[in-house]
């Protein structure tokens, strides 16, 4: 690896940590985060390895990982960490950097997030039936959630009157636009 490549990776690692307000040197790799993570079984990098990648400046490995997309942001890792290292926020900023570079190891998660945010922009809140249907259409898995339909019908979740927007959708849209501007400035 060339020195220039290493330097740019170190700079990016420092940026992700700084933007996340995390001091990665405080992690001493005890593994409590990984031991408690409910998604660890599906990840290619364990939560402690996310921090290690940032400590070592191996951002290519991090940005190309499935882990940053699969994190459920449940904060179990933060709760277990003796130094309260905020791995979900590190993953969020790593996802942002990956998207800027057109990298996405789990495209379904990215699609779901995009559809979810579009749903919020339109209605001011999540409309689960619309979210589920739009996601199934976009991914081509039209029958994926058909097993949920009887339950949704019994609970009255598919009635047209259940689909409504919040009263002040424009305030929600302003918040989203402000967050998007802030992300663009990072």
C-alpha positions in Angstrom: 0.0 0.0 0.0 1.4 3.4 -1.0 1.9 6.1 1.7 -0.5 8.4 -0.1 -3.3 5.8 0.0 -2.6 5.2 3.7 -2.7 8.9 4.5 -6.0 9.4 2.7 -7.5 6.5 4.5 -6.3 7.8 7.9 -7.7 11.2 7.1 -11.1 9.6 6.2 -11.0 7.4 9.3 -10.4 10.5 11.4 -13.2 12.4 9.7 -15.7 9.6 10.3 -14.7 9.4 14.0 -14.7 13.2 14.4 -18.1 13.6 12.7 -19.4 10.8 15.0 -17.9 12.5 18.1 -16.1 9.3 19.0 -12.5 9.0 20.2 -11.6 5.6 18.7 -8.4 5.4 20.7 -10.6 4.9 23.8 -11.6 1.4 22.5 -9.3 -1.3 23.8 -11.0 -4.1 21.8 -12.6 -5.9 24.8 -15.3 -7.3 22.5 -18.3 -6.6 24.8 -19.9 -4.8 21.9 -19.6 -7.7 19.5 -20.7 -10.2 22.2 -24.0 -8.3 22.7 -24.8 -7.3 19.1 -28.0 -9.0 17.9 -26.9 -8.5 14.3 -23.3 -9.8 14.7 -24.2 -13.2 13.2 -25.0 -11.5 9.8 -22.1 -9.0 9.8 -18.8 -9.4 8.0 -17.0 -7.1 10.5 -17.9 -7.4 14.1 -18.7 -4.1 15.9 -15.3 -4.0 17.6 -13.7 -4.4 14.1 -15.5 -1.3 12.9 -13.6 0.7 15.5 -10.4 -1.2 14.7 -10.7 -0.3 11.0 -10.9 3.3 12.0 -8.0 3.0 14.4 -5.9 1.5 11.6 -7.2 3.7 8.8 -8.5 0.7 6.8 -11.5 2.6 5.6 -11.7 0.7 2.3 -12.5 -2.5 4.3 -15.1 -0.6 6.4 -16.8 1.2 3.5 -17.1 -2.0 1.5 -18.5 -4.0 4.5 -22.0 -5.3 5.0 -21.8 -4.4 8.7 -22.3 -0.6 8.2 -25.6 -1.4 6.4 -26.8 -4.1 8.8 -26.4 -2.3 12.1 -29.8 -2.0 13.7 -28.7 1.1 15.7 -30.1 -0.6 18.8 -27.2 0.8 20.9 -26.7 -2.5 22.8 -23.0 -2.1 21.9 -22.8 1.3 23.4 -24.6 0.2 26.6 -22.1 -2.7 27.0 -19.0 -0.7 26.2 -17.0 0.4 29.3 -16.0 3.6 27.4 -19.4 4.2 25.7 -18.0 4.0 22.1 -20.9 4.9 19.8 -20.6 2.3 17.1 -24.0 3.0 15.6 -23.1 6.6 14.9 -19.7 5.5 13.4 -21.7 3.1 11.2 -24.1 5.9 10.1 -21.2 8.2 9.1 -19.4 5.3 7.4 -22.6 4.6 5.4 -22.8 8.3 4.5 -19.2 8.2 3.2 -19.9 4.9 1.4 -22.9 6.4 -0.4 -20.8 9.4 -1.5 -18.5 7.0 -3.1 -21.3 5.0 -4.6 -20.6 1.9 -2.5 -23.3 -0.2 -1.0 -22.7 -3.8 0.2 -26.4 -4.4 1.0 -28.5 -2.6 -1.6 -31.8 -3.7 -0.1 -31.1 -1.7 3.1 -30.3 1.4 1.0 -33.4 1.0 -1.0 -35.5 0.5 2.1 -34.0 3.7 3.7 -34.7 5.7 0.5 -38.3 4.5 0.3 -38.8 5.1 4.1 -37.5 8.7 3.7 -39.7 9.3 0.7 -42.7 8.1 2.7 -41.8 10.5 5.5 -41.4 13.4 3.1 -44.9 12.7 1.6 -46.9 11.9 4.7 -44.8 13.4 7.5 -44.7 9.9 9.1 -44.2 6.3 8.1 -47.2 4.6 6.4 -46.3 1.0 7.0 -48.6 -0.5 4.3 -47.3 1.9 1.7 -43.7 1.4 2.8 -44.1 -2.4 2.6 -45.8 -2.3 -0.8 -43.4 0.2 -2.4 -40.4 -1.8 -1.1 -41.8 -5.0 -2.5 -42.4 -3.4 -5.9 -38.9 -1.8 -6.1 -37.2 -5.0 -5.1 -39.3 -7.2 -7.4 -40.4 -9.3 -4.4 -44.2 -8.7 -4.9 -45.3 -11.6 -2.7 -42.7 -11.2 0.0 -45.1 -10.1 2.8 -48.3 -11.6 1.7 -48.3 -13.7 4.9 -48.8 -10.4 6.9 -51.9 -9.4 5.0 -54.4 -11.4 7.1 -53.0 -9.9 10.3 -53.0 -6.4 8.8 -56.6 -6.8 7.7 -57.7 -8.1 11.1 -56.0 -5.1 12.8 -57.5 -2.7 10.3 -54.1 -1.5 9.1 -55.1 -1.6 5.4 -58.2 0.6 5.6 -57.9 3.8 3.4 -58.8 6.0 6.3 -55.7 4.7 8.2 -53.5 6.3 5.5 -53.3 10.0 6.5 -50.6 12.6 6.8 -49.6 14.6 9.8 -51.1 18.1 9.9 -47.9 20.0 9.5 -46.0 18.0 6.8 -44.1 21.1 5.8 -42.3 21.3 9.2 -41.2 17.7 8.7 -40.0 18.4 5.2 -38.0 21.5 6.5 -36.3 19.3 9.1 -35.4 16.7 6.5 -34.1 19.4 4.1 -32.0 20.9 6.9 -30.5 17.5 7.8 -29.8 16.8 4.1 -28.0 20.2 3.8 -26.0 19.5 6.9 -25.0 16.0 5.5 -24.0 17.6 2.2 -21.7 20.0 4.0 -19.9 17.2 5.8 
